[in-house]
């Protein structure tokens, strides 16, 4: 599997990833999980933000400085919204917050129909689904590879749910929240067209989850962990791509 194959499969973490159950060509290259997680938890918000930008359809319209400014603003938006909800509901428990917001949280094992596994999704106006097969595979990996300390003993389900709650917040604040109102002009003139940047919501959702759960690492770490539960070589290819992106951003 080359990197374009991996990019096609992983269009962003939670709610956007789709991994075919079978039929992928194996590369034969698999790295051990723990060293990968050890390096991923050390990556910064801006490093993972550049990875998020690599999934943005309009990525080529922006230079690195512009991308960094968007990353920081989206991150601030996510953390601010998490802090507001924690203050409002006096808790950082995603389950309680989802319930108080009136969100329906469904927990089937896998999606019905189709040959794909999706880890989580938000459906407007008030439905969040966490697919538990992926969660359970990831939790087994955490136990088997002694990753609990590295991941600060936060459970995968809570990270997924927190991220999807943010998309519920976006829906409710569609006319005012940064990730929905920030748009770029694709072309000018009498037929001017403006478009949202998809990656902003994903970046903000990650920082929202980080703030809500009080963890120090970026939830983007789960991109590799969740995929490893299904296909180790694909997770290895994704890890190498992330590290390559962050290295290029630093050069």
N, C-alpha and C positions, 0 to 999 in steps of 0.2 A: 504494500500500500504506500503510495507516495503522499507527499504533503497536501497536494490538491485533493486527493481522496479523503484525507483526514479532515481537511477544511470543509469539504462538502458534507461530511457526517456531523461535524461539530460546528454548528452555526451560532454558538454562544451557549452558555451553560443551561441553566434551569428553564425548562419549558420550551427550549428551542432545539435541544439535542435530539437527534433521532439516530438510533443505532440499529441497523438491520440485525435480526436474530442470527442470520447465517448468510453465507454467500460472499463473505469478504476474503480477498486473497491475503494470506498470511505472509508477513515479511520475514518471519523467523527471528526478528530481533526483539528481545524483551529484556528490559532492565528491571532489576529488583525494585519493589515499590517503595520501601522505606527511604532509601537515599533520594529518590525523586521527591517524596513528600518533604523531606528535610530541607531540600533546596527551595521548593515551592513556597513553604510557609515563610521564608525569609524575603520573598519578593514584595515590593512595595505596591501601594495603590497605583502609582503612575506606571509602574512596569506592567502590572496586569491590565491597566487601562490601555496601554499600547497594544496588548494582545486583543482586547475588546475591539479596538479600532480596526484590527486586521479583518474583522468580520463585518465591518460597516460597508454597505454598498457604495457610499459616497467617499470612501476613504481617500481616494486619490486627489480629491479636490482641496485637501488641507495639508499644510506643512506641519512639521513636528511641533513647532511652537504653538500653533493653533490647536493641535490635538491635545497638548498638555493642558492648555487653558480649559478646554472643554472637559477633560478628565477631572480636573480639580473642582470645577463648578458642579459637575454632575455628582461628584462625591459629596460635596457640601450639601447638595439638595437631599441626597439619600440619608445622610446622617441627621440633618435637620428634621426630616419627616419622622424618622425613628424616634428621635428625642421628644418630638411633640406627642407621639402616641404613647410613649412610656410615661410621660408626665400626665397625660389625660387619663390613662387607665391604671396608673400606679403599678405597672408591671412591665417586665421585658419578656414575658412568656408569650411566644407567638400563638399558642393554642388559645389562651385567654383573650388576647387582642383580636384574633380572628373572630372569635365568638361574639365579643362585644361590638365588633364592627358589623356583625350580621353576615359574615362570609360563611358560605357552606363549604366545609372541607371534606372532600371525598378521599378514600384511601383504598382503591382497588389494587390488585397485584400488578396488573399490566393493562395497557389500553385494550379495549375490545375491538377486534378486527384489525387487519393489516399486519404486516410482518415487522413491526417496529417496537422499540422500547422507548418511551418518553419518560423522563424522570419526574417532571412536574409541569403543571400548566395553570394559567389563570384564564377563565372565560368570563367575559363581561356579562352581567354586571356584578355578580357576587359569588362566583364559584371557583374554588381552588381544588385541584386534584393533585395528590401526591401518590405516585405509583410505587407501591411498597416493595416490589421485587428489587428494584434498583437500590432502595434504601437498605434492604436486608443484606444484599450482596456487599454493599459498601461497609456496613457495620461488621460483617464477618471479616472483611479485609482488615479493618481497624483492629479487631481483636487478634487475628492471626499474625499480624505484622507489628503488633505492639505500638500502634500509632496514637493511642488515646491521649498520652501526654503531649505529643506534638500538636494534636488537634484540640487541646485544652478541654478534652472530655465533653465537648459539645456534641449533641447527636445530629446525625445527618438530616433526619426528618425536620428538626427545628430550623436548620439552615434553609432547607428547601421551602418550608412554609413561610419563613420570614421574607425570603426573596419574593415569593408570589404575593404576599400581603402588600408589598410595595406597588405592584402593578394594580392592585385594587385601589390603593391611594391615588395612583396616577389617574385612574378612571374617574374617581370622585373629584379630583382637582384638575380636570382636563384643561380648564380655561385659565388656570393660574400657575400650575406647577412647571418648573423650569424644563423638565425633560419632555413636556408636551408642547410648550409654547415656543421653545427655541427652534427656529427654523432657518434654513439657508436658502438663498435665492439661486435656483439652478440656472435660470437665464432671465435677462431683463427685457423690457420692452412692453408693448401693448398686451402681450400674452405671458407676462411674468409668471413664473412658477416657483413656489416655495415648497420645501420638503423638510420633514423632521429627520433627525439623526437617530437611527434605531439604537445605536450603541449607547447613547446617553442613558436610556432607561435601564439597560443592563448594568452599566457601571454604577448608576445610582442604586439599583436594587441590591447590588453586592455590598455597597457601603451601608445601606439601610440595614441589611441582615447583620453586618459586622457590629454596627452600633447597637442594634436591638439586643443582640446576644452578648455583647461585651467581650468579643474575641479580638485577638490582636492580628490574626492572619486574615488574608483575603479569602472569602468563600469561593473565589475562582479556583482554589486548590481542588475543589471537588470535581472540576472538569476532568482531571486526570484520574482521581480516585474512583469516580462513578464509572468511567469508561473501563478502568482496569477490571472492574467486576464482570465485564462482559467480554472484553477482548484485550489481552495484555499487550499485544504488539501495537494495536491502535492507540492504546494509552501511552505507550512508549514514544510512538511517533508524535503524538500531541505534545507530550512533555518536551521533546526535543525542539519542536516548533516554538513553543512558548519561550524556552531558553534562548533560542536563536533570535526571536523578536526582541527580547529584552536586551540581548547583547548588542544588536544593531542600534537599538534606541540609545544605548549608552555611548556608542562610538561617536 
